[in-house]
Amino acid sequence: MKKLILACAVLAALAGCSDADVASNNLSKAADNFQIERRVVFYNGINGEYMLTIEGLCSLGNADKPKEVTITCKTGPSSYKKHFLGLSDNVTYFVEQMDAADVSVYHYKVVFKPSMIIPDISIK
């Protein structure tokens, strides 16, 4: 995903990405910043039943291993829960965005977080 974003940024500078690419990128950034309500459903393809549902301000893992998915959800102003789930040949998942979100198709969204640059130092 990060490579696609970088590729779109480079292409946008040269020739421009489609409106759909820009909107999709901006929606992904908003979800990764816990601004979009989502429902994640894990589904058993053999018996056709839902196994697990996670709802809330949730972000999918961006660097998950094969056959693994992590989901981090914001549960309060500074509270988070992270879920680790394994996938198999008969278990899959889908993510539903619960409500429409306003994002621009005319510019890329860049999120600058000073807290990532200035470390949180604990002195013992």
C-alpha positions in Angstrom: 0.0 0.0 0.0 2.8 2.4 0.9 4.5 1.6 -2.4 1.3 2.3 -4.3 0.9 5.7 -2.5 4.5 6.6 -3.3 4.0 5.5 -6.9 0.8 7.6 -7.2 2.6 10.6 -5.6 5.4 10.3 -8.2 2.9 9.7 -11.1 0.8 12.6 -9.8 3.8 14.9 -10.2 4.4 13.6 -13.7 1.0 12.7 -15.2 -1.6 12.6 -12.4 -3.5 9.7 -10.8 -7.1 9.1 -11.3 -9.7 10.7 -9.0 -10.5 7.2 -7.6 -6.8 6.6 -6.7 -6.6 9.9 -4.8 -9.9 9.4 -3.0 -8.9 5.8 -2.1 -5.6 6.9 -0.8 -7.2 9.7 1.3 -9.8 7.3 2.7 -7.1 4.8 3.7 -5.2 7.6 5.5 -8.3 8.7 7.3 -9.0 5.2 8.5 -5.4 4.7 9.6 -5.9 7.9 11.7 -9.1 6.4 13.3 -11.4 8.9 11.6 -13.6 6.3 9.8 -16.0 3.8 11.4 -15.5 0.3 10.0 -16.9 -3.2 10.4 -14.5 -6.1 9.9 -16.2 -9.5 9.4 -14.4 -12.9 9.4 -16.2 -15.5 7.4 -15.9 -19.3 7.2 -16.2 -20.2 3.5 -17.0 -23.9 4.3 -20.1 -23.5 6.5 -21.0 -19.9 5.4 -21.0 -18.5 8.9 -19.6 -15.3 10.4 -16.9 -16.2 12.9 -16.1 -12.8 14.3 -17.1 -9.2 13.8 -15.1 -6.1 14.9 -16.7 -2.7 14.7 -15.4 0.8 15.5 -12.7 3.2 14.5 -10.4 0.5 13.2 -7.3 0.4 11.1 -6.0 -2.7 9.3 -2.4 -3.7 9.7 -0.1 -2.4 6.9 2.8 -4.8 7.4 1.1 -8.1 8.3 2.7 -11.4 7.6 1.0 -13.8 5.0 -2.1 -15.5 6.4 -2.2 -13.0 9.3 -4.2 -9.8 9.8 -3.9 -7.2 12.6 -6.7 -4.8 13.4 -6.1 -1.8 15.8 -9.2 0.0 17.1 -9.4 3.2 19.0 -11.6 2.7 22.1 -11.1 6.1 23.8 -9.2 9.4 23.6 -5.9 7.6 24.1 -7.0 4.0 24.4 -6.4 1.3 21.7 -6.9 -2.4 21.3 -5.0 -4.6 18.8 -6.3 -7.9 17.5 -4.2 -10.6 15.8 -6.1 -13.0 13.6 -4.9 -15.9 11.5 -6.3 -16.7 8.1 -6.6 -20.1 6.4 -7.7 -21.4 3.0 -11.4 -21.4 4.2 -11.4 -18.3 6.4 -11.4 -14.9 4.9 -12.5 -11.4 5.9 -14.0 -8.3 4.5 -14.0 -4.7 5.7 -17.0 -2.5 5.4 -16.9 1.3 5.8 -20.0 2.2 7.8 -20.6 5.7 6.6 -19.5 7.9 3.7 -16.5 10.1 4.3 -15.6 13.4 2.7 -12.2 13.3 1.1 -10.7 15.4 -1.6 -10.0 14.1 -5.1 -8.0 17.2 -5.9 -5.1 16.8 -3.5 -3.3 14.2 -1.5 -3.8 14.1 2.2 -0.5 14.3 4.2 -0.6 13.8 7.9 2.2 15.2 10.0 2.5 13.9 13.5 5.1 15.8 15.6 4.9 13.1 18.3 6.5 10.7 15.9 9.5 13.0 15.4 9.9 14.0 19.0 10.3 10.9 21.0 8.5 10.2 24.3 11.5 9.8 26.7 11.2 8.1 30.0 13.8 8.9 32.6 14.4 6.4 35.4 
